[in-house]
Amino acid sequence: MNLKEIIPKPEAMLREGVIVLAGVLLAAFVLSRFPKLQAFVSNNSVTVKDPSGNVLF
């Protein structure tokens, strides 16, 4: 098995990185424009707290 066949080319990795970044920015923009959608996502998110009550996740 050749390692060069497994690891994608830098151009492909960069392209996927740009696609993911654009998706995250688009989602953040959409959530900022629709308060009801933002509340829906916030209410349906899981919050993990440590024993002191600090939010971890």
N, C-alpha and C positions, 0 to 999 in steps of 0.2 A: 504494500500500500504506500503510495507516494503522498507525502505531506502536502505538496503543491496542489494535488487534486482535491484535498479536503478543505483547505483554507481558501476562502473566496479572494478574488483580486481586490486591490485597494479601491478601484473605481466602484465595484459592486458594494463594498462595505460603506463607502462614502454616500452612495446613492440611497442605500437603506437608512443610513443615519439621517440624511436630509428628509426622507419620507416620514420617519418617526418624529423628528423634531417638528415638521410642519403639522402633523396630526395632533401633537400635544398643544401647539400654539393655537390651532383652530379650535380644539376642544375648550381651551382656557378662554378664548374669545367668545365662543357661544355661551359658555356658562356665565360669563360676566354680563352678557346682554339679556339673559332671561332669569330673573330672580326666582321664579317658581321652579325652574329646572335646577337651579343651584340649590334651592332648599330641598328638592326631591333627592338629589345626589347626596347632600349632606345628611339627610335623615336616614338614608339607606346605607350609609357607610359604617364600617365597624371601627370602633375606637378601642384601643388597647391601652390600659393604664397600669402603671407600676403600683406597688403597695402604698406609696406616698401620694398617689392621686395624679401624678404627672402623666401627660399623654405621651405614649411611646409611638403609636402608629395610628 
